[in-house]
């Protein structure tokens, strides 16, 4: 079969490799669509810490079941599925406490182990999720949607909350859409006006904020949430009930802290290797609730599929670019050079349009 490999930074090859041989409790899957995510791009650039070369990337996928052992989950040959790609160890303290998404020895497909960017994969059946009639393209979006969905759930977003999502990339837009589905008043921010315009055109948020500078960001937050003056102190903004950071930069984490209301909730989804020196007393002063959000649970996948299939969540406009697997080198190169203008790029394998 054919498989896409990141051989070295900036070097992609399509190779011939043997077909997988499913082990006990595993299904054989014919891969249809695979998304390129931020970690895949970091692996391509050589900046992602959790990657060894060469490796097959990809953990956002849709597939058709080719063969599956007898099971009580209703999985059968010909069914379209996606799957939870975060392999936990079942032995660490996190796993023993049920926090399998925060496994201390997590191995994500396409990162610490080979991924889905090949014609066939095998996968444990307890990690597979029935697509419930969703198209192969939409199913390939479930994993990145789960990242934002899990974060929104961590923050307890509810009807009437005023939510700011910082970052209008795929994860940010999907997190914003998840917040919308819970009845929140959602605003989205980014450093690029073109990304904000695209997001607003397709999803009609309550508003957008161009993060051109900390001062401009502060003024916009104040305009939306109110500015309050205190005796002998500088004016402060009212702030957002929930701020979701979906970029992974020190500056955007600082912006999240600054934009949160007193008693507000901050969710960190973005990943960074860089540190931030900031006055942490503001956490105590504002009595902030700060949540890390890592990966997602199989339950998140199943909930999200049900909500999408019932029409509660909009998915149109997320995929902007499609490439056949033979053009994977071009797809990665163009995503690397022009990713700011590409929301979600997918790699298509034979049968992807079924």
C-alpha positions as CSV (number, residue, x, y, z in Angstrom):
1,X,0.0,0.0,0.0
2,X,1.0,3.7,-0.3
3,X,2.0,5.7,2.8
4,X,3.0,9.4,3.2
5,X,6.1,9.9,5.3
6,X,7.8,12.9,6.8
7,X,11.4,11.7,6.2
8,X,13.2,14.8,7.5
9,X,12.2,18.4,8.0
10,X,10.8,19.8,4.8
11,X,11.0,16.3,3.1
12,X,7.9,14.3,2.3
13,X,7.9,11.0,0.5
14,X,5.1,8.6,-0.7
15,X,6.4,5.1,-0.1
16,X,5.3,1.5,-0.7
17,X,4.9,-0.4,2.6
18,X,3.3,-3.7,3.7
19,X,-0.4,-3.8,4.5
20,X,-1.2,-3.8,8.2
21,X,-2.1,-7.0,9.9
22,X,-4.8,-6.4,12.6
23,X,-4.2,-7.9,16.0
24,X,-6.9,-9.4,18.2
25,X,-9.6,-6.8,18.9
26,X,-8.6,-4.6,16.0
27,X,-10.4,-3.6,12.8
28,X,-8.8,-3.1,9.4
29,X,-9.7,0.3,8.0
30,X,-9.5,1.8,4.5
31,X,-8.4,5.4,5.0
32,X,-10.4,8.0,3.1
33,X,-9.5,11.5,4.3
34,X,-6.7,12.8,6.6
35,X,-6.4,16.3,7.9
36,X,-3.1,18.2,8.2
37,X,-3.0,19.8,11.7
38,X,-0.6,22.2,13.5
39,X,1.5,19.4,15.0
40,X,1.9,17.8,11.5
41,X,3.1,21.2,10.2
42,X,5.5,21.5,13.2
43,X,6.8,18.0,12.4
44,X,7.3,19.0,8.7
45,X,9.1,22.2,9.8
46,X,11.2,20.3,12.4
47,X,9.9,22.3,15.3
48,X,7.6,19.7,17.0
49,X,9.2,18.2,20.0
50,X,7.3,14.9,20.0
51,X,8.3,13.5,16.6
52,X,10.9,11.0,15.4
53,X,11.9,10.8,11.7
54,X,10.8,9.1,9.5
55,X,7.2,8.8,10.5
56,X,3.7,8.6,8.9
57,X,1.8,11.7,10.1
58,X,-1.9,12.2,10.6
59,X,-4.4,11.7,13.4
60,X,-7.5,13.5,11.9
61,X,-9.1,10.8,9.7
62,X,-12.1,9.1,8.3
63,X,-12.1,5.5,7.1
64,X,-14.3,2.6,6.0
65,X,-14.2,-0.7,7.9
66,X,-12.8,-3.5,5.7
67,X,-12.9,-6.1,8.4
68,X,-13.9,-6.1,12.1
69,X,-14.2,-8.9,14.7
70,X,-17.5,-9.6,16.3
71,X,-18.3,-6.9,18.7
72,X,-21.2,-5.4,20.8
73,X,-20.7,-1.8,19.5
74,X,-22.5,-2.3,16.2
75,X,-19.4,-1.9,14.1
76,X,-19.5,-3.8,10.9
77,X,-17.9,-4.1,7.5
78,X,-18.5,-1.1,5.2
79,X,-19.3,1.4,8.0
80,X,-17.7,4.8,7.9
81,X,-15.9,5.7,11.1
82,X,-13.4,7.9,12.7
83,X,-11.4,7.2,15.9
84,X,-9.7,8.4,19.0
85,X,-6.0,8.7,18.1
86,X,-4.6,9.3,21.6
87,X,-3.2,6.0,22.9
88,X,-2.9,5.9,26.6
89,X,-0.8,3.5,28.7
90,X,-3.5,2.4,31.3
91,X,-0.8,2.2,33.9
92,X,0.1,5.8,35.0
93,X,-1.6,7.7,37.8
94,X,-3.6,9.8,35.2
95,X,-5.0,6.7,33.5
96,X,-5.8,5.1,36.8
97,X,-7.8,8.1,37.8
98,X,-9.7,8.0,34.5
99,X,-7.9,11.0,32.9
100,X,-6.8,9.0,29.9
101,X,-6.6,12.1,27.7
102,X,-3.8,13.3,30.0
103,X,-1.9,10.1,30.1
104,X,1.7,10.6,31.3
105,X,2.9,8.4,28.5
106,X,0.5,9.4,25.8
107,X,1.2,8.3,22.2
108,X,-0.8,10.2,19.6
109,X,-1.0,8.8,16.1
110,X,1.2,10.7,13.7
111,X,3.3,12.1,16.6
112,X,4.8,9.5,18.9
113,X,3.6,6.6,16.7
114,X,2.8,6.2,13.0
115,X,-0.4,7.9,11.9
116,X,-3.3,7.6,9.4
117,X,-1.8,9.1,6.3
118,X,-1.7,5.8,4.4
119,X,-4.2,3.7,2.5
120,X,-5.0,1.2,5.3
121,X,-4.6,1.2,9.1
122,X,-5.5,-1.2,11.9
123,X,-7.0,0.2,15.1
124,X,-8.6,-1.2,18.3
125,X,-12.3,-1.4,17.9
126,X,-12.9,0.4,21.3
127,X,-11.3,3.5,19.8
128,X,-13.6,3.6,16.7
129,X,-16.7,5.8,16.5
130,X,-19.7,5.2,14.2
131,X,-19.9,8.1,11.7
132,X,-23.7,8.1,12.0
133,X,-24.2,9.0,8.3
134,X,-21.7,11.9,8.2
135,X,-19.7,12.3,5.1
136,X,-16.0,11.2,5.0
137,X,-14.8,14.8,4.9
138,X,-16.9,15.8,7.9
139,X,-15.8,12.8,9.8
140,X,-12.1,13.8,9.3
141,X,-13.0,17.1,11.1
142,X,-14.3,15.4,14.2
143,X,-10.9,15.0,15.9
144,X,-9.8,18.7,15.6
145,X,-13.4,19.7,16.6
146,X,-13.1,17.5,19.7
147,X,-10.0,19.5,20.8
148,X,-12.0,22.7,21.0
149,X,-15.2,20.9,22.2
150,X,-13.3,19.4,25.1
151,X,-11.9,22.8,26.1
152,X,-15.3,24.4,25.9
153,X,-16.7,21.7,28.2
154,X,-13.8,22.1,30.6
155,X,-14.8,25.8,31.0
156,X,-18.4,24.9,31.6
157,X,-19.6,27.3,28.8
158,X,-23.3,27.9,29.1
159,X,-26.2,29.9,27.7
160,X,-25.5,33.6,27.9
161,X,-21.7,33.4,28.6
162,X,-19.7,36.0,26.7
163,X,-16.8,34.1,25.2
164,X,-13.6,35.2,23.5
165,X,-11.6,32.8,21.4
166,X,-8.1,33.9,20.6
167,X,-6.9,32.4,17.4
168,X,-8.9,32.0,14.2
169,X,-7.2,28.9,12.9
170,X,-9.0,25.6,12.6
171,X,-8.9,24.8,16.3
172,X,-10.0,28.3,17.3
173,X,-12.9,28.4,14.8
174,X,-14.1,25.0,15.9
175,X,-13.8,25.9,19.6
176,X,-15.8,29.1,18.8
177,X,-18.5,27.0,17.0
178,X,-18.6,24.6,20.0
179,X,-19.2,27.6,22.3
180,X,-22.0,28.8,20.0
181,X,-23.7,25.5,20.2
182,X,-23.9,25.9,24.0
183,X,-25.7,29.3,23.6
184,X,-22.7,31.6,24.2
185,X,-22.2,35.0,22.8
186,X,-19.0,34.4,20.9
187,X,-16.2,36.7,19.7
188,X,-13.0,35.6,17.9
189,X,-9.7,37.3,17.7
190,X,-6.6,37.0,15.5
191,X,-3.6,38.9,14.2
192,X,-4.8,38.6,10.6
193,X,-7.9,40.5,9.3
194,X,-8.3,38.0,6.4
195,X,-8.8,35.1,8.8
196,X,-11.3,37.1,10.9
197,X,-13.2,38.1,7.8
198,X,-13.4,34.5,6.6
199,X,-14.6,33.2,10.0
200,X,-17.2,35.9,10.4
201,X,-18.5,35.4,6.9
202,X,-19.1,31.7,7.4
203,X,-20.1,31.6,11.1
204,X,-21.6,35.0,12.0
205,X,-20.0,35.5,15.4
206,X,-21.1,38.3,17.7
207,X,-17.9,40.1,16.7
208,X,-14.2,40.0,15.9
209,X,-11.1,41.6,17.3
210,X,-8.0,42.3,15.3
211,X,-5.1,41.7,17.7
212,X,-2.7,44.2,16.1
213,X,-1.2,45.2,19.5
214,X,-1.8,44.6,23.2
215,X,-3.2,48.2,23.4
216,X,-5.6,47.6,20.5
217,X,-6.7,44.3,22.0
218,X,-7.3,46.0,25.4
219,X,-9.4,48.8,23.8
220,X,-11.5,46.3,21.9
221,X,-12.1,44.2,25.0
222,X,-13.1,47.4,26.8
223,X,-15.4,48.5,24.0
224,X,-17.2,45.1,24.1
225,X,-17.3,44.4,27.8
226,X,-17.2,47.9,29.4
227,X,-14.5,50.0,31.1
228,X,-14.6,50.6,34.8
229,X,-12.7,53.3,36.7
230,X,-11.7,52.9,40.3
231,X,-10.5,55.6,42.8
232,X,-6.8,56.2,42.4
233,X,-6.4,53.3,40.0
234,X,-6.2,53.0,36.2
235,X,-9.4,52.0,34.4
236,X,-9.9,48.2,33.8
237,X,-12.0,46.4,31.3
238,X,-15.0,44.3,32.4
239,X,-13.6,41.3,30.6
240,X,-15.1,38.1,29.1
241,X,-16.7,35.3,31.1
242,X,-14.6,32.8,29.2
243,X,-11.4,33.2,27.2
244,X,-10.1,30.3,25.1
245,X,-6.5,30.4,24.0
246,X,-6.1,28.5,20.7
247,X,-2.7,29.8,19.5
248,X,0.1,28.7,21.8
249,X,2.2,31.8,22.2
250,X,3.3,33.6,25.3
251,X,1.7,36.8,24.0
252,X,-1.7,35.2,23.4
253,X,-1.7,33.5,26.8
254,X,-1.0,37.0,28.4
255,X,-3.8,38.4,26.3
256,X,-6.2,35.7,27.6
257,X,-5.4,36.6,31.2
258,X,-5.8,40.3,30.4
259,X,-9.1,39.8,28.6
260,X,-10.8,37.6,31.3
261,X,-13.3,39.1,33.6
262,X,-12.9,39.0,37.4
263,X,-14.0,35.5,38.3
264,X,-13.7,34.5,34.7
265,X,-12.5,31.2,33.2
266,X,-9.4,30.8,30.9
267,X,-8.9,27.7,28.9
268,X,-5.5,27.0,27.4
269,X,-5.7,24.8,24.3
270,X,-2.6,26.1,22.4
271,X,0.7,24.4,22.8
272,X,4.1,26.1,23.0
273,X,7.7,25.4,24.0
274,X,8.2,29.0,25.0
275,X,7.9,30.5,28.5
276,X,6.1,33.6,29.7
277,X,7.3,36.0,32.5
278,X,4.2,37.7,33.8
279,X,2.7,39.1,37.0
280,X,0.9,36.0,38.3
281,X,-0.7,37.9,41.1
282,X,-3.4,38.9,38.6
283,X,-4.7,35.4,38.8
284,X,-5.3,35.9,42.5
285,X,-6.6,39.5,42.0
286,X,-9.2,38.5,39.5
287,X,-9.8,35.1,41.1
288,X,-9.4,33.5,37.8
289,X,-10.2,29.8,37.0
290,X,-7.5,28.6,34.6
291,X,-7.9,25.3,32.8
292,X,-5.5,23.3,30.7
293,X,-7.2,21.3,28.0
294,X,-5.4,18.3,26.5
295,X,-6.6,16.0,23.7
296,X,-10.2,14.7,24.1
297,X,-12.1,11.6,25.3
298,X,-13.9,9.0,23.2
299,X,-17.1,10.3,24.8
300,X,-16.3,13.7,23.3
301,X,-16.0,12.1,19.9
302,X,-19.3,10.3,20.3
303,X,-21.1,13.4,21.6
304,X,-19.8,15.6,18.9
305,X,-20.7,13.2,16.1
306,X,-24.3,13.0,17.4
307,X,-24.5,16.8,17.7
308,X,-23.2,17.3,14.1
309,X,-25.5,14.6,12.7
310,X,-28.5,16.2,14.4
311,X,-27.6,19.7,12.9
312,X,-26.7,21.3,16.2
313,X,-23.2,22.3,14.9
314,X,-22.2,23.8,11.6
315,X,-19.3,22.4,9.7
316,X,-19.5,24.0,6.2
317,X,-16.6,26.3,5.3
318,X,-14.0,24.5,7.5
319,X,-12.2,22.6,4.7
320,X,-10.5,25.0,2.3
321,X,-8.0,22.9,0.5
322,X,-7.9,19.3,-0.8
323,X,-5.0,17.2,-2.2
324,X,-4.8,13.6,-3.5
325,X,-2.3,11.7,-1.5
326,X,0.1,11.6,-4.4
327,X,0.5,15.4,-4.0
328,X,1.2,15.3,-0.3
329,X,4.6,16.9,-0.7
330,X,2.9,19.9,-2.4
331,X,0.2,20.0,0.2
332,X,2.7,20.3,3.1
333,X,4.9,22.8,1.2
334,X,1.9,25.0,0.4
335,X,0.5,24.7,3.9
336,X,3.9,25.7,5.3
337,X,4.2,28.8,3.1
338,X,0.6,29.9,2.9
339,X,-1.1,28.3,6.0
340,X,-2.4,31.7,7.1
341,X,-4.8,31.6,4.1
342,X,-5.8,27.9,4.5
343,X,-8.2,26.9,7.3
344,X,-8.2,23.1,7.0
345,X,-6.3,21.1,4.4
346,X,-7.1,17.4,3.9
347,X,-5.3,14.6,2.1
348,X,-7.6,12.4,0.1
349,X,-7.1,8.7,-0.5
350,X,-9.0,6.5,-3.1
351,X,-12.7,6.4,-2.2
352,X,-12.6,9.7,-0.2
353,X,-15.7,11.0,-2.0
354,X,-18.0,8.1,-1.1
